[in-house]
Amino acid sequence: MGIRFAPLLLAFALLAAAQPARAAIDTSAYCSAIRICLKATDRFCTEENSKPNPDIRYDEEFCAPMRGFVGRGVRPGTTDGRAVFSQMGKRFRSVYEIEGELPVNMEILNYVLDNLPFVAMLINAYRGEEYEAAYLRSDKKIFTGTNGRSLSGTFVQPYHQVTRDSVRNFYWGYGRAKVLAWRLKGDGLMEMDFRNLGPRRVGYRVKAYAFPGNSFLNGVMKMGVFRSMVLKKIRAVIEDVEKAAGRFASGDLEPLKRYAPLQTPRGRAYMAEFQDLVHASGYLDPLTALIESHADSVATDEAKLEGRTLSPAAPTEDYPEAGPVPLSEAASSADVSSSSPFAVPAFGLQPAP
């Protein structure tokens, strides 16, 4: 049910981890990127550290994602902006895109997005795993998670936009992963968008960015074998969640009754809230289920009678896009003192003279 998408956040830790650890923001990468691609500056930037990197082509392919991030509220001159654009301004960049559908409605999706510790509890109860998720701030904008095996990470969510038919998110953070004999750690960025496709269908699209620290790692990350390992890790986590979700949807509640964390006041509150939401949202509406089942049956029968396979469904409207926020507003929105596990002093930035 609604928990099926959640492993994408933990899988993001794997994508983020494919580079060496960063001790400080690359000021030159940050200043040159915002100056050339966004026509902006920051008090940390000088003429010298804003010069373009001769090994980088600052073309549309390189700059367009950064303008899209501005449209998601990530602006130069803020804590989030400095963390994000210092990565995007680097020479090497690997991009992973994942699309799919979830058997949920928008109400269930929104609850799950806002209650990741509950997702971890459900997986553990059904699968005997050791997933963990915890919010580090009361506004839930910073959280940490692990699958208890090879993936872990801490993430910041500076952008979360909800409309009736869509949800758009942006995350940046730091992940750790073990892939075969490799132990990896590093930074990554992720766009995660959802759109309503019907009473029990939500489409998702995830675009994740990782930043290899050198040409060797860049070559490795572009190899098919590395991408295959990444996808295998993602599938393993998704399988954990899908099987737990299937048992919950079938009404198998015994494992939940035996799982101690769900018998705590917080666990019982999660269960009560989620069950009420499932019923109130109409997800289990018998008429809806009957209509959907009948429609699928009729379409299949017609295809068989005509001796052909089903044609692809008509394309639906793409994910909504938001225009960029004017950069003139960046100074007024600066948030250099905001609470964050990646606060500005840790990045080693110093004001320009």
Helices and strands as residue ranges (DSSP letters): H 7-16, H 27-38, H 60-71, H 79-88, E 94-102, H 106-113, H 116-127, E 132-135, E 142-146, E 151-162, E 166-179, E 182-198, E 201-210, H 215-221, H 224-249, H 254-258, G 260-263, H 265-280, H 286-305, G 327-329, G 344-347
